[in-house]
Amino acid sequence: MSGTDGVRFMLMRGGTSKGAYFLAEDLPSEGRDELLLRLFGSPDERQVDGLGGGHPLTSKAAVVSRTDDGVDYLFLQIRPDSTIVAAGQPCGNILAGIAPFAVERGLVEAGPETTTVRIRMVNTGGLAVVTIRTPGGRPCYDGDTVIAGVPFPAAPVEIRFADTAGAVCGALLPTGHPRDDLDGTPATLVDDGMPVVVLDAADLGLNGDEAPADLEADEPLRERIEALRKLAGERMGLGDVTAATVPKMTLVSPPRHGGTLTTRTFIPHRVHPAIGVLAAVTVARAATLEGSVAADVRAGAGERIRIEHPTGFFDVHNGAVISTARKIADGVAWPREA
Ligand code: NQM
């Protein structure tokens, strides 16, 4: 593929993220990552010359193909500020757009009212069973469902995860303990679909309800969190995570608004304006584990965990979540010349 050939793509919001969705057959097998960097405008913090939105949450790609019983979904994080295209984590937000994309591209036949799609998350091998509205056999994006972090209502996307425990690290508790000591800081190292290090905000001298911008502006805090992340990455069997997007670092504290607990999540360098879907599933699971740092601050009992985050809350019920998605654009994108 030459630099002047266009590439078919669909731009979609999936949950609180936005990304370019591609059919696997529309991307080259060789030079794919380099092509994506040129399409997205990376490396450049603003990604002014490409599709990327200048933030990790709006610089994402999905590569989708048909399987015998559904579709395969590979998630790729295109870093705005570097030449790294990372496949080391799944993304539950971009996942929300996969079923409508699969119907739009004819990979899956739609039902008359709803359509359920089995989606294999190639990054981890995990399975998600996703149901969307398809009245008249077409994906419907309009609806009344509001998720925190997205200002506009849309049609619900129901996501049920299976096989998420240890998806990336091999075990729900990769160190075998619900609580570890990271250089004197108690931490829960956990993976229920996303590798996450749960820390008590109070142990870092924080209240836990600080604004993301204030946390990002606190250079000594960021350095400490990055040091803990590297240590945790080794202990979780992820090796040197300097260039990796995992583990995510979630600071927890008691709930403020009637939920189960408050979170602030470094993903891993920027602070999420909400929380990632699989990160939320993982933190919710941690809150149910006796002896974990999340259980210490948890309020209430029961199966529904309401995770408070900077822009609202996110409910997790036995590994099932509700999200929304929307088709924004469908067309051809041109990469800059190599
Ligand atoms: O945890 C951002 C997002 C994510 C990941 C990140 C996600 C998830 O909000 O499933 O969705 O943690 O890098 O899109």
Residues whose N, C-alpha, C, O or C-beta is under 5 A from the ligand:
A	BS01	NQM	S17 P90 C91 G92 N93 I94 M194 I267 I275 G276 V277 L278 A279
